[in-house]
Amino acid sequence: MNSKGKKKSKILGLIRYQWILKNLPYFLFLALLAVIYIYNGHYADRVVRDIGKTGRELQELQYEFKSLKSEVMFRSKQSELAKAVEPFGLKPLSSPPLVLNDSANMK
């Protein structure tokens, strides 16, 4: 290479270096945007996993609620209630209850 070519490449190298320095804030801004974009992707994945986990927990709780509700309804039937209180000596009424009236209130 001749001296003119070396001089030209030196000038081009200096121009490129100055151009890079001039645009450094822009490159840093782009790098920051890339980091935010990557973080946002990871955050979205985590939120989707949490939503799925919460949905599964909700479904399990709904199943448990339905099974407990059916058990309570079964135990509150009159026949089941009579079986449950029999050890305490309580029995279902065989005749209708008597209505007591207060004679002082009767006019």
Secondary structure as the mmCIF struct_conf table of DSSP 4:
data_model
#
loop_
_struct_conf.conf_type_id
_struct_conf.id
_struct_conf.beg_label_comp_id
_struct_conf.beg_label_asym_id
_struct_conf.beg_label_seq_id
_struct_conf.end_label_comp_id
_struct_conf.end_label_asym_id
_struct_conf.end_label_seq_id
HELX_RH_AL_P HELX_RH_AL_P1 SER A 3 LYS A 22
TURN_TY1_P TURN_TY1_P1 ASN A 23 ASN A 23
HELX_RH_AL_P HELX_RH_AL_P2 LEU A 24 ARG A 75
TURN_TY1_P TURN_TY1_P2 SER A 76 SER A 76
BEND BEND1 LYS A 77 LYS A 77
HELX_RH_AL_P HELX_RH_AL_P3 GLN A 78 VAL A 85
HELX_RH_3T_P HELX_RH_3T_P1 GLU A 86 PHE A 88
TURN_TY1_P TURN_TY1_P3 GLY A 89 GLY A 89
BEND BEND2 SER A 94 SER A 95
HELX_LH_PP_P HELX_LH_PP_P1 PRO A 96 LEU A 100
TURN_TY1_P TURN_TY1_P4 SER A 103 ASN A 105
#
